[in-house]
């Protein structure tokens, strides 16, 4: 209706219905564009309420309506089906229109008896007083199809499904609606492009196109069959060559097909089906032998194009029964797709081909490595894993080919699938099978085993694999092997704080190198970015991340690009860019649901956000369930950070034994690996957990081990965590004066990074210890953070600590850290200077008091009363009363509803 409302003829039509003038609107559009719906909506115009409304459908033997003077809305549908007497009646009405007549005639232009003349010949002699307009209905845009899909399927519709829906329907509304009806009944939680393909041809569309084809003379049908076999608009000469007709006979057949609307001129000089899906309906009805002949001719025609569309040539050769030609074309198509960075296209083509049991072993040996190579760069495909698993069991494969397949299968299992143990086994077997026969590939397998992020192996072992890989690569002549070694060397150097790291990253072959080298360069940039961020080099890490994402997108390295998008979520968490971050994490998890390794960053960030927001149950789910990778398949820095959050959660819940147990296990894992920068997000909480559990000596050993492991390394985040860990230990030991100074030093380091959330936590720690210990001085004399917080005596120190707490509350609130803000406000309230308090208890009437608002926020986040009591230092009974009053005042239906109603209530 929106298009109708913008039409220039709508105003004159409304005037005519008001009794002023007369109007004719010709509404034209092919089948399925919504002509009948447009007429129905016009009948609902407010101006039509007082007019005489006549709805007439031609060709249905209806009794002819009475016509006469006065305001009248004449809506005539299917004019292309009008019988001779109906056309004459309409011609008569339009030759002698009366004041107040608004006539709307709808028809299919492709089915008119005389092209362009809805009422036939001769043309109607419209009188000068009749205003005549033509309104052509248009197909839907992608955005309009997206809205329809959203209305029908909700969040199930993926962008790929919407694009496929628009492409195969041609944007025809009725076809879109019919397909959505099938998809709505589907069982899956997501609707993909494959689901759209599986929906088939809607009955309405199939019957329409088949009836139009059948209406042609038998000699004219081959040209329609040829268009169906080609499946895309084609030039006249190509179409007639595929049809196998001579030029004269073919020209006549094409004209007949156009006249009967069996085919359309889709674009200038190119003929086919206006609705691409119609080709499937026709193709399925072509007799088998004839169809094979058409496919054979189509393959020959397309092979003459430049460049040759090898994928289409392969499809036609396969359908024509030409097996060898089909497989050769598949190989060329896959190579061309890989060269252009279209790895997903290559994967789909090769998967379909290798799934055919009759493919000879020699062709499998050539095609399977192509599939494996693209699959490593592209996104997860369980079908590829299945195909490659079967391929490596084929005893007819040469050993080196099997080793090559094992290499890429191992990479897929470890990276995309998340089955680390199986992936490592395949990689180790690949090293044995490839040996010295294929040194470049052997080097690549060793490079994969040198990845330090995986929980298996030690830093020394990874370095040994890399040393061996480098020896093989540099002894050979493979640029790609050398690029693979360079990528891992660079990222390992960044992870270990090697002074040569920047030089090694800068040397990666980003420009002017072969495609395979640039794939490894993109991987190296993104891995180095991830490593830099875990070490606290945020500016450099962000620069590397942008460069890696750009290169990955340019070369079609989808898997690498997705991993880098996950790294960006971590960067935003650390940098305090929390606005909309939770929703972005959830979308990313949904998009990468079948790749737990890729989704792991989003799981961690979403879990940490949930904790800071006070939704502890949700935090546990995101960190340990909901598709999060198992600990044995989680990258080491992520596993350590996840453990840190879970330890903190156990601490605030008062479960010191569980916190200490988890701390010990996580600490052992980091210690065994030997990359201590990865303990930055774990150490403060692990040291505190062990100390609070009563083993202060073990906590001291952990803190000392952390310091020793970082010697000589550039790791700003870990250096700050060292000071934070020392502060936590000092606080647990009751040395509040020293702890306050250490917390201030840690806060200064986090402000420098910058890490706003960590700054607020450590600043709060400094204030807490200052207020608890009654001391305001500590730390190095030259530390500016000490002086900024004030250190001139107990009273000055107390005032500065209170001021610091206020800044913490502001920072927490700005971030959205509901739990932390509530905790800091509680501490602040208990230490407010007496003169700042107003005497008596304020009356809030039906508004929430500040304390009730704090309780309501935490209750809405999912915390139980006893958990809220721990956070706010209240009794569970008091919390229960606050929750009850908050529900009564806001009118909330439940605890969860408090969040919505509290936001709508505004400030007290």
N, C-alpha and C positions, 0 to 999 in steps of 0.2 A: 504493500500500500504506500510505502514511502516514495517509491518512484512515481506512482500515480499522483500523490499529493504535490509533487514538484512539477507536474506536467502543465504546459501553457494552456491546454484546452480545458482544464478543470474550472477555471473562473467563468468562461463563457457557458459551460455546461450548467453551472449553478445559476447563472443569470436566466438561462432558458427555463430551468425548473421553476424559477420565480415568475415566469410569465413574460420575460423580455427576450425576444429573438428566438432563433432555432439553431440547433447544433447537431452535427454528425461527427462521431469519433470512430475511426476505423482502427480496431485493436488487432494487430497481427503478431503471430509468433508460432514457431514450430510446435509440434506435439510436446506436451509436458511442461511448457513454460508458465502455465497458470492463467490462461485466458478466462476460463470459467470462474476461477477464484477472483479475478479482477472484476468481473461483472457482478459477482455476489457482493463484493465490497462496495461497489458503486451504488448498488440498491440500498445500502445502508446510510447513504449521505443524508444529513439532516434535512436538506432542501427537498429530498425525494419523499419525505413523510407526507406532505400535503398534495403530492402529485399522484397521478394515476400511473402505477408501475405495471409494465408488461414484460415478462420474461419468456422468450421464445427460443426454442432449440430446433434448428432446421433438420429436416430429414427424419423426424419422429412422428409424422402424421398427426401432429397436434391440430386441434381446431383453430382456425385462423382467428386471432384476436380482433376485437373491434377497435377502430381508430377514430379519432375525432379531435375537436378543438380542446383547448385548455392545457394546463401543464401536464406533461406526460413523459415518463422515462421509459423508453423502448430499448430493452436489452436483448440482443439477438446473438445467440451462440451458434458455433459450427456452420457459419455461412458457406464454407467450402462444400458442405453436404446438401445445400439447398436444392430442392427439386425445382424444375422450370417454373411452376406456378408460384412457388415461394419467392423466387427471384423477381418475378414480375410484380408480385404484391409489394415487395420491398422497394423496387424501382419506382412504383407508383407513389408510395408514401414519400420517398425522397425527392421526387419531382415536384410534389405539391405539399411541402411542409407547412405546418401552421405555427403561429406564435405560441411558444411554450413547449415545443417538441425538443426533447433531448434524446437522440438516437445513438446507440453504441452497438457496433457490429464487430464481432470477433470471429477470426478465422485463421486457418493454417495456410500461409502463402504458398507452401510447397505443394499443396493439394488442390489449388484452384484450377478450374477447367481452363481458364485463360490467364496466363501469367500476369500478375499485377492488377487484374480487374476482378474484385471480389464478387460483382454482380454480372460478370460476363460482358459479352459484346452485344450491341455497341455500348460505349461508356455511358454512364448515367449523366443526364443533363442537369446538373445541380443548379438550382436557381441562385441568383446573386445574394439573396437574403440569407441563405443557408451557410453557416460557418462550418467548414470541413477541415478536420484534423486527422493525421495518421499517428498512431502510437505503436511503436515497435517494442515488444517485450524483449528483454535481454536475459542472457544466462547469468547465473550467480557467479560472483567473484569468489576467490578463496576465502576472504573474510566472511562472506555471507554463508558459505558452506560450513565454515568453522562455527559460526553462531548456531546453525541448525544442528550440527553434531554435538555441540555443548548442551543444547536443549534436550536432545534425545539421549545422549550417553553420559552427560555430566563430565567428570574428570577422567572417565575411561578412555576418551578419544585422545590419542597421541598426535602430535603435529604431523608425523609421517602418515598416519591414517587419514587425516584431513586432506593432506596434499594428494594422496592416492584417490580419495573419494572425489575430489574435484577433477582430477585428471581423467579418471575412467568414466565419470558421468557427463563430462563436458559442461558441467555447471547447470545442467537441466534440472529444475527443482523437483519434478516428479520422480526422476531417476534417483536423485539424492534421497528423497523421502522413502522410496521403496528400499534402497540399500540400507538406510538407517533402521528401517523396520526389521530387517534381517539381523543387523548387527546388535540391535537392542536386546534381542533374544539370546545373544551369545553368552556363554557361561563365564568367560574370563574377566579378570579385574582390570585388564587393559585391552584396548582395541588397537591393533597394529595394522600396518599396511597389508600384511599377510592375511589378516582377518577380512579386510575389504576385498582382496582378491578371491578369498574362499567363499565370499557371499554369492558369487555367481551372477548371472544375468537376470534382472527382474522380469517377471512374467509379462508385464505390460510392454516393456521395451522389446523383448524377444518376439512377441506376437506381432507387434507393429512392423518391425523390420523384416520379419519373415513373410508377412503378408504382402508387403511392398515388393519384395524380391520375387515371390511367387506370381505376382501380377504381371511380371515381365514375360515376354516371349522366351521360350527355351534358348534361342540363339543369343539373347541379350544377357542372360544370367551370368555367364562366365566373367564378365567384367566386374560384377558385384562380388563374385567369389574371389577374384584376384585381389580386390580391395580388402576383403576380409582376411585373406591369407597374409597380405603385407602388414595389416594391422596399423598402418599409419598413412596419412595423406601422401599421395604420390602424383608425380607429373603424368600427363596423359600417355606419353610414349612408354614410360616404365609400366604403367598400369596395363596397357594393351599388350606389352611384351609378356607380362606375367599371365595375362588371360589367354595368350596363345592365338590371338586373332590377327587377321591382316588389318592394315590401317583403315580401309573403307568400312569393313564390317565392324571393327572395333569402335570407330567413331560413331556409327549409328547406334551401337549398343550403349555407349556412354551417354549419348543424348537421351536415349530411352530411359536409362537408369536415373538420370537427373530429372527428367520430366515426371517420372513416377515417384520421385523423392526417395528412391532406394539408395541413392548416393547424393552427396552434396559437394559443392565447390567450397571446401573448408577454408582455403585461402587462395590467393590469386594463382590460378593455373594448377592447383593441387586438389585432387579429388579423393574423397573417402567418406567416412561416417561422421556426422556431426556429433554423435555420442560414441566415443571410442569403444565402449563396452558392447555396442551393437555388432562390432566385427566378430566378437566371440560367438554370438548367437548364430550368425550366418556361417562362420567357419565350421562349427560343430555339425552343421546340416549338409555340408558338401560331401558327396560320396567319397569314400576312402581313396580309391585309385586316382580320382580326379584331384583330390586334395594333395596327394603326393606329387603329382605332376606340377601342380601350381607352386608348391614349395620348391621343387627343383628349379623351375624357371625363376622364381623369386631370388634364390641363392645366386644364380648366374647374373641376374640384373644388378643386384646389390654389390656383387664382387667387382663390377665395372665402375662403381663410384670411387671418388678420391676425396678424402681418405676412405678406405674400405671399412664399413661398419661390421667388424668381424663377429661381434656378438650376435647380430641379426643374421649374418651369413651362417653362423653355427646353428642357430635355431632352425633355419630353413633346411639346411643340409640334414640335420638330425630328423626333422619331420619328413623329409623326402626318402629316408632310409639309407642315406649315403654315410656309412659309419666312419670310414677313414677320413673323408672330407670334413665330417662333423668334428671329429676330435682334433684335426689340424686347425680348424677354424677356432675351436674353443681355446687352444693353446695360444694362438695369435691374439685372440680377444683378451685373454687374461694378461698376457704380456703388455698389451697396449693399455689396459686399465691400470696396471701397476705403474707403468711409466708415467701416467698422468696423475698418479696419487689416488686413484679411485679404488681403494682396496676393498671396500664393501661390495662394489660391483663384481670385482674379481672373485671374492669369496662366494657370493651367491651363485655365480656361473660354475665355478669349479665344484662346489658342493653338489649341485644338481647333476653334474656330469659324473663325478666319482661315485655317486649313489646308485648308478646304473651297474648292475652286476656284470653285464656283458663287456664292459670296457676291458680290453686286453691288458695284460700285465705291463707290457712295454710302454703303453700310454699312461698307465697308472704311475709308473716310475718317473714319468716326465711331468705329469699334472699335479701329483700329490705334493711335491716340494713347492710348487707355485702356490697352492692353497695354504700350505703351512706358513710360508713366508708372509703372505698377506694377512693371515689370521693373527699373527703375532703383533702386527702393526695395528690391525683393526680392532673392533669390539668383540666381545664374547659371542661365540656361537657353539652351542652344545652339539649341533650337528657336525660341525668341523671336528670337534674333539672325537666324536664317534667315528667319523670317516678316517681320521688319522690313526686312531687306536686300532681300527681294523687293518689299516694299511701296514703298520709296523709288524703285524702278525703274519703278513703274507710271506711265506717261505721263498717265493719266487723273486722277491726284491733283492737287488744287490746290497751287500752289507753297508756300503758307504751311503746308498740312498736311504736305507733304513735308519742309519745314524743321523742323517740330515733331518729325516722326519721326526726322530726322537728329540732332536734338539728343539725344534719348533713346538712339538707337542709338550715338552717339558716347560717351555716358556709360557705356553697358554695355560697349562694346568696351574702353574705357580702364580701368574699374574692375573689372568682374566677369571679363571675358575676359583682360585683360592685354595686348591688342594696342594699345599706346599710339599708334603711328604712324597706324593706321587710325582710331582714335578721334579724334585731333586733326584729321585731314582731314575727318571727318564734322562735327565741331563748327564748324570754319571755314566749311564749306559751309552749315551751318545759319544762321550769322550772315548770310551773303550772301542766302540765300533768305528768311529771315524779315524782315530789314531793318527798316524802320519800320512795316511792316504789323502785325506782332505784337511790339510793343516789350517786353512782359513776357517772352516766350520768347527774344527776341534777347538780352535782359539775362541770362537764365539760361545761354545758350550762352557768353556772354562771361565769366560767373562761373566756368564750368568751365575756360575757357582761362586764368583767373587763378590756378588752383591751383598754388602754387609747388613742391609736393613732386615733381612730375614732372620728369624730367631735361631736358625740352625747355624752351626759353625762358629768360629772365633775370628777375631780381627787378624790374628797371625795366619790363620788358614785362608782367609779371603785374600790377604796380600800374596800368599804363595800361589793361589790360583791365578791371580792377576799377573804375577811375574811369569808364570809358565805361558799364559795366554800371550803376553807381550812378546816373549821369545819366538813363539810360532808365527805370530802376525808379522813381525819385522823380518823374519827369515823368508817369508813368502812375498808374493807380489799382489796381494789383495788389498786394495784401498779400503774396502768395506770392513775387513777384519781389523785393520789398523784403526779405523774410525770407531769401531766397537770398543776396542781396548782404550782408546783415548777418552771416550765418553765415561767409562767406568773409572778410569784413573782419575779423571777430573772430579767426579762426584765423590769418590772415596777420599780424595785429598780435602775436599770441602768438609766432609763429615768428620774427618780427623783433625781439622784445624791446621793442615799442612801449609806452611808459608808460601809454597808454590801453587796454591790452589787457584788463585786468580789468573796466573799465567797459563795454567793448564786449561782452564775454562775458555779463556780468550783464544786458544789455539784450535778449538773445535771447528771442523769443516762446515761452517754455516752456509757459505756462498760458493758457487762455482764448482762444487764437488758433485759426483754422481749421486743419483737419488738415494741409493742405499747408504751412502756416507751421511747424507743430510738427515736421514731417519735416525741414525745414531747420534748425530749432533743435536737434534731436537730432544731426544731422550736424555742426553747428557746435560743439556741446559735445564730441563725441567727437574731432573734428579738433583742437580747442583743447587737449583733454587730451593728445593725442599730441604736439602741439607743445610743451606745457609740460614734458612728461617729457623730451623731447629736449634742452630747455634746462636741465634739472636742477631744475625746480620740482616736486619729487615729491609733496609734500603737496597742493598746489593741483591738480596733475595728477590725483592719485587722487580728489580730491573731484569734479572735472569728469567723470572717467571714470565714477564711480558714478552721477552725475546723468544722463549721456548714455546709459548702459546701461539705466537705469530708464525713461527716456522712450522709448528705442527699443523696448523690450519692450512698453510700454503701447500704442504706436501701430502696432506690427507692422512696424517698419522693420528687416527681417531683415538686409539687407546692412550697414547702419550698425552694428547690434548685433554682427555677426561681426567687423567691423574693430576695434571696441572691445575685443572679447575678445582679439584679437591684441596690441593695445596693452598689455593687462594682463600678458601674458607678458613683455614688455619691462620693465615696472615691477617684476615679481618678480625678474627677472634683476639689475637695478640695485640693488634693495633687499636682495639676498642671500637671498631666499626660494627657495632652490634645491631643497628637498625635494620630490620628485615632479615637478619642473618639466620634466625631459626627457620623461617619459611624457605629460604634458599637452601638450607641444609636438607629440609624435608623433600623439596623438589629434586635435589641431586640424588638423594637416596632412592627416590621413586624411579628416576631415569636410569640408575645403575644398579637396580635391585638384583640383577642376576650376576653382578660382579662384586662380591663382598670386599675384595681387596681394594677396589677403586672407591667404593662407598665408605670405607673405614674412616677417612678424614671427616666426612660429614657426620657420621655416627658420633665420633668423639666430640666435635664442636657442639653438636646438638645436645649431647649429654651434659657437657660442661655448662652450657647455657641454662639447661633445665635445673641444674644444681644451683647456679647463681640466682635463678628466679624463684627458688624455694620449692620447685616441683620435684621432690626427691624420688618419688616413685617413677616418674617419667624419666628422670636421669638414669636410674638403674636399667630401665628398659632400653634406652638408646645405647647405653654403654655395654650391655651384656646380652641383649635380645634383639628382636626386630630385625634380624638379618645381619647383625654385627658379626664380623669375622671371629672365628674361634681364636683364643690366645695363641695357640701353636701356629696359626697362619696369619698373625698380625705383625706388621712391620715393627721392629724393636722400639723406635721412638714413640710410636703410637701406643704400643703396649705399655710402655713406662708411664706415659701421660694418662692413659686410662686407669692404670693402677693408682696413680696419684689422686685422681678424683674419687675413686672408690674408697681409698684409705681415708680421705678427708670426710667422706660421707659417713663412714663407720665411726670416725672420731666425734662428729657432731651428734651422732646418735648414741654416744656413750659406750660403744662396743670396742673398747681398747684391745682385747685379745684378737678379735677379727682383724682390726686395723694393723696390728703388729704382725700377724701371720701373713697378710697380703703384702705388707712392706718387705718382709724377709724374702718372700718368693720373688718379688719384682726386683729387689736389689741384687739377688743372686744372678738373675738373668742378665742384668746390665753388666755386672761384674764379669760374668763368663764371656760376654761379648767383647768388652774392653773399650767401648767408645763411650766415655764418661759424659760427654756433652749431652747425651740423650737422657741423662738423669736429671736434667734441669727442672722438669715438670713433676718429678717424683720425689727428689731428695728432701725438700722441706717437710713434706707430709710424712714421708717414711721415717725420717729422724725423729719427728715429734711422736709418731705412733709408737715406735720402739721405746722411746724414753717414757712415755706415759704408761706403757705396759710394765714399767719397773726396771727395764734393763738399760740403765743409763750408760753403762760401760759399752754395750753393743752400739748404742746410738753414737757415742763418741768415736768408736772405731769406724762407723759408717761415714761420719762427717770427715774424719781424717782421710779415709780412703778416697772420698770424693775430691778433696783438695789435691791429693797426690796424683790421681788419675788425670787431672786437668793441667798438670805442670807443662809449661811451654806451649800451651794451646791458646788460640784465639777463639774464645767462646764466651761472648758477653753475657748471654742469658744464663749460662751455667755459672759464671763468676758471680753474678747477682744471687743465684740460688745457693751458692756456697755460704754467702753472708747470711742469707735468710735461714739456712739450716742451722748455722751457728746461733742465730738469735732464738730460734725455736728451742734449741737444746738448752740455752742459758735460761730461757723462761721456764722450761720444765724443771730445771734445777733450782728454781727460786731466785736466781741472780737477776732480778728485774732491772737493776741499774745498767748492768752490762748488756742485757737483752735489748733495752730501749735504744742504746747506742747502735747496736748491730742492726736492729730493724731500720733505724734511720739511714744507715749506710746502704742497706739493701734498697730502701725506697729511693734514695738518690740514684742508684744504679738503674733501677727500673724506669725512673723518670727520664733518664738519659737515653734509654733504648729507642723509643718510648714504649712502655707497657702499662697503660693506665689502670687496669684491674689489679695487676700485681703491685703497682705503686700504692693503690688504695689499701690493699691487704696488709702490706708491710708498714705503711704509715699508721694504720689502725693498731697494728701490733706495737709500734713504738709508743703510741699514746696510751694503750692499755697497760703496758709495763711501767710507763712513767707514773700513771695514776695509781697503779697497784703498789709500786715500790715507794711512792712518795718522793721520787727523785726526778730532777729535771736535767741533770748533767750526765753525760757519758759520751764515750767515743773520742775520736781524735780531735785535737784542738782546732785543727785547720779545716775540719769538715763543715762546709757551708750549711748542709742540711741540719746539723746540730744547732747552728746559730739561728737558722730560720725558725726552728721550733722553740727557740728560747732556752737559755740554760743559766739564767741568773737567779738561782735560788729556787726553793721549793714552790713558793707561790707563783713565781713567774713561769716555772716549768709546768705547773698544773694548768695555768691559764693557756699556755701554748699547746698543751696536750688536748685541752678541750677544743681549741680552735682547729687543731689538726683533725679531730674527730668530725667537726662540722664539715671540713673540706672532704673528708672521706664519704660522709653521707651524701654530699652533693655529687661526688664522682660516681658512687654506686647508683644513685638515682638517675643520673644522666645515662649511664650504661644500661639501666634496666635490671640491675642486680637486686631484686626485691629482698631476698633473704639477707644479703650482706647489709643492705641499707637498714633493715629492721634491727639487725644485731647491733650495728653501730649506733643507731638512735637510742637503743636501750642502754648501751654503755654511756652514751652522751647524757641521757636523762639522769642517770644515777650520779653523775659528777658535775651537773650544772652548778655554776656558782649560785649561792643562795639568793643574791640580790637580783638575779635574772628571772626568778620565779615570781609569779603573781600570787598574792595570798588568796586562799580559798580555792574551791574546785570550780572550774568554769562549767557553765551550763550550755550544752550543745543541742538541747531539745531533740529534734528528730534527725539532726545531722550526726555523722559519725565523728567521734572524738579521735584525736591522733592515734591513741592506743588501739581503739576499735578498728581504725583503718588499717593499721599494721597487722592486726590479727586477721582481719577480713582478707587482706592480700595473700597472706600465707595459707589460710584455709582454702581459698579459691585455687591456689597452686597445687593443692593436694596433700599438704602436710596434715598429719593427725594432731589432735590436741596436745598429746604428750610431746610431740616434736616441736610444736609451736612454743610450748612451755620451756623447752630447753633453749630455743633461740632467744626468746624474750625474757628469760629468767623470771617466769611467772609460775604459779601453780596450775596444774591441769584444770582445776575447778574454776579458777579465774578466767582461763582461756575459754572454757565452755560457756561462761556467762557472757564474755565479749562476743563470741560467735553468735549466740542466741540474740543479743541486742542488735548486732549488725544485720542479721537476717530480718529481724522485725523492722528496723529502720529503713532498710533499702527495698523491702518487699521481694527479696530474692526467694526463688523457689527451692534452692539447695545451696550447699557450701560452694559448689563449683560455679553457681550462678552469681555468687558474690563479686567475682572479678568483673563481670559485665555491668552489673548494677552499680558497683562502686565507682567504675569509671564514668558512668553516666551521671552519677550524683554530684560530681564536681567537688571542689575543696570545701571543707567545713567552714 
